[in-house]
Amino acid sequence: MAGFRQLVSAGGDGLVKVWTIKTGECDTTLDNHTDRIWSLALNEEETTIVSGGGDSVITFWKDTTALEKEKQARALEERVEKSPYLW
């Protein structure tokens, strides 16, 4: 996901976690289940995680990292363009 070496885990707490292997740190915690997660899958492009839980919920988690970075860059660009303090 997002060009990094990552690991995805799920457990009895109903949480899906995305870890960076190199640092061993949890990058993201995804929460949409009220019971333990029994199945976890990743699509071939590694952009969508699918989790299925004992709560009869199947969740599709889409990687929006690139979209969020693009949105932040556009917002910054707009602020700079609207700034009255341009030299």
C-alpha contacts under 8 A as a table, 3 or more apart, distances in Angstrom:
res1	aa1	res2	aa2	distance
1	M	4	F	6.02
1	M	5	R	7.43
1	M	6	Q	6.67
1	M	46	E	5.36
1	M	47	T	5.89
1	M	63	D	7.10
2	A	47	T	7.77
2	A	63	D	7.49
2	A	65	T	6.64
2	A	66	A	7.36
4	F	20	T	7.25
5	R	20	T	6.19
5	R	21	I	6.00
5	R	22	K	7.40
6	Q	18	V	6.68
6	Q	19	W	5.41
6	Q	20	T	4.60
6	Q	21	I	5.40
7	L	18	V	5.78
7	L	19	W	5.08
7	L	20	T	6.48
7	L	21	I	6.44
8	V	16	V	7.01
8	V	17	K	5.66
8	V	18	V	4.58
8	V	19	W	6.24
9	S	16	V	5.69
9	S	17	K	5.22
9	S	18	V	6.55
9	S	19	W	7.92
9	S	40	L	7.90
10	A	13	D	7.97
10	A	14	G	6.96
10	A	15	L	5.72
10	A	16	V	4.48
10	A	17	K	6.26
10	A	37	I	6.17
10	A	40	L	7.20
11	G	14	G	5.84
11	G	15	L	6.26
11	G	16	V	7.19
11	G	36	R	6.00
11	G	37	I	5.63
11	G	38	W	7.70
12	G	15	L	7.65
12	G	35	D	7.04
12	G	36	R	4.02
12	G	37	I	6.10
13	D	35	D	6.84
13	D	36	R	5.54
13	D	37	I	7.69
14	G	31	D	6.91
14	G	32	N	7.45
14	G	33	H	5.06
14	G	34	T	6.00
14	G	35	D	5.26
14	G	36	R	4.43
14	G	37	I	5.34
14	G	53	G	7.32
15	L	29	T	6.60
15	L	30	L	5.81
15	L	31	D	5.14
15	L	32	N	7.38
15	L	33	H	6.91
15	L	36	R	7.86
15	L	37	I	7.42
16	V	29	T	5.83
16	V	30	L	5.00
16	V	31	D	6.60
16	V	51	S	7.76
17	K	26	C	6.60
17	K	27	D	7.53
17	K	28	T	5.73
17	K	29	T	4.57
17	K	30	L	6.17
18	V	26	C	5.84
18	V	27	D	5.61
18	V	28	T	5.19
18	V	29	T	6.55
19	W	24	G	6.38
19	W	25	E	5.60
19	W	26	C	4.32
19	W	27	D	5.40
19	W	28	T	7.21
20	T	23	T	5.75
20	T	24	G	5.56
20	T	25	E	5.66
20	T	26	C	6.49
20	T	27	D	6.57
21	I	24	G	5.07
21	I	25	E	7.43
26	C	29	T	7.35
32	N	59	T	7.32
33	H	36	R	7.22
33	H	37	I	7.38
33	H	53	G	6.51
33	H	55	D	6.65
33	H	57	V	6.89
34	T	55	D	6.06
35	D	53	G	6.18
35	D	54	G	5.29
35	D	55	D	5.19
36	R	53	G	5.60
36	R	54	G	5.58
36	R	55	D	7.51
37	I	40	L	7.59
37	I	51	S	6.77
37	I	52	G	5.72
37	I	53	G	3.96
37	I	54	G	6.16
38	W	51	S	7.73
38	W	52	G	5.89
38	W	53	G	5.15
38	W	54	G	6.52
39	S	51	S	5.67
39	S	52	G	5.06
39	S	53	G	6.76
40	L	49	I	7.16
40	L	50	V	5.68
40	L	51	S	4.57
40	L	52	G	6.50
41	A	49	I	5.75
41	A	50	V	5.09
41	A	51	S	6.55
42	L	46	E	5.85
42	L	47	T	7.51
42	L	48	T	5.86
42	L	49	I	4.60
42	L	50	V	6.24
43	N	46	E	5.20
43	N	47	T	6.58
43	N	48	T	5.63
43	N	49	I	6.65
44	E	47	T	7.89
45	E	48	T	7.73
46	E	49	I	7.53
47	T	62	K	5.98
47	T	63	D	5.12
48	T	60	F	6.51
48	T	61	W	5.41
48	T	62	K	4.54
48	T	63	D	6.01
49	I	60	F	5.81
49	I	61	W	4.95
49	I	62	K	6.60
50	V	58	I	6.93
50	V	59	T	5.58
50	V	60	F	4.60
50	V	61	W	6.14
51	S	58	I	5.62
51	S	59	T	5.27
51	S	60	F	6.73
52	G	56	S	7.05
52	G	57	V	5.79
52	G	58	I	4.40
52	G	59	T	6.49
53	G	56	S	5.70
53	G	57	V	5.67
53	G	58	I	6.68
54	G	57	V	7.39
63	D	66	A	7.90
64	T	67	L	5.22
64	T	68	E	6.08
65	T	68	E	5.25
65	T	69	K	6.25
66	A	69	K	5.19
66	A	70	E	6.17
67	L	70	E	5.09
67	L	71	K	6.12
68	E	71	K	5.01
68	E	72	Q	6.17
69	K	72	Q	5.14
69	K	73	A	6.18
70	E	73	A	5.10
70	E	74	R	6.23
71	K	74	R	5.17
71	K	75	A	6.20
72	Q	75	A	5.07
72	Q	76	L	6.18
73	A	76	L	5.15
73	A	77	E	6.14
74	R	77	E	5.01
74	R	78	E	6.18
75	A	78	E	5.13
75	A	79	R	6.28
76	L	79	R	5.12
76	L	80	V	6.24
77	E	80	V	5.16
77	E	81	E	6.18
78	E	81	E	5.07
78	E	82	K	6.13
79	R	82	K	5.18
79	R	83	S	5.98
80	V	83	S	5.12
80	V	86	L	7.99
83	S	86	L	6.27
